[in-house]
Amino acid sequence: TKHLLGIKDITADDINLIFETADNFKEVINRPIKKVPSLRDITIANIFFENSTRTKLSFELAEKRLSADVVNFSSSNSSVKKGETLVDTVNNILSMKVDMVVMRHSSPGAPHFLSRNIKANIVNAGDGTHEHPTQALLDAFSIREKLGDVAGKKVAIIGDILHSRVALSNIFCLQKLGAEVMVCGPTTLLPKYIGSLGVKVEHDVNKALQWCDVANILRIQLERQQIKYFPSLREYALYFGVNKKMLDNLDKEIVIMHPGPINRGVELNSDVADSEHSIILNQVENGVAVRMAVLYLLAGVR
Ligand code: CP
């Protein structure tokens, strides 16, 4: 059974196949009739143990555009609250003839563990601080759409790298596609192993913006911080927050990305988030086509 657990496990050829498939689906979902019958015999369960707006709705729309049957599970109003385990929960859902599982979980490795214990295709929709593979795919797809190619581009990932599954999946994906990657943030929000990932490290956000073609700005993930990290949100906004004046001071145009949700006025000001530099809503739009491609390709090899 095939899964998409992380970008670490897939090749540049896999990624390019997903992009070519997503190109076709993007064209399909811009037609008046947005649906294709490709997955009409497939049932997919979206199993979310953590909050989500974009990923959950994007997967559900992708599944519906592919004509799959869809069931949605949120742990917060489920029998997980009565003590049911992850494997029991998923096996009970699978016994209702479900073929594929899209899962978000707060524990790194939860989908990998599940993949060894259940018989269904699993797509990781974010596992704690580990990976968020479909986010990285839609991010790279959006760079390719905006700049023509990912290879040779300079991408700065700015923010809370330590707690970010988006950062790790983006680093793997961008490097596999031949981009140069820099991470930028306070030392306290960079993982100790960052040196082993082959990325540039910068602590001055203005230098990072001047270096890059694309800045992917990340949220400070207070909900994942076990201890109180320096800096506070106010300090972060002061020293690392990106605003229009900073972009006006560059001697070039750069592309601004953000996976959402944005903390406006902390990591990103509205005068940038809502400007012509921003492709933030294009990222969200592309998420549906990219997730259609992932589900279609996984179902095809069943
Ligand atoms: N980008 C992202 O994963 O957003 P959600 O947490 O709203 O799904």
Residues whose N, C-alpha, C, O or C-beta is under 5 A from the ligand:
A	BS01	CP	N51 S52 T53 R54 T55 K56 P259 G260 P261
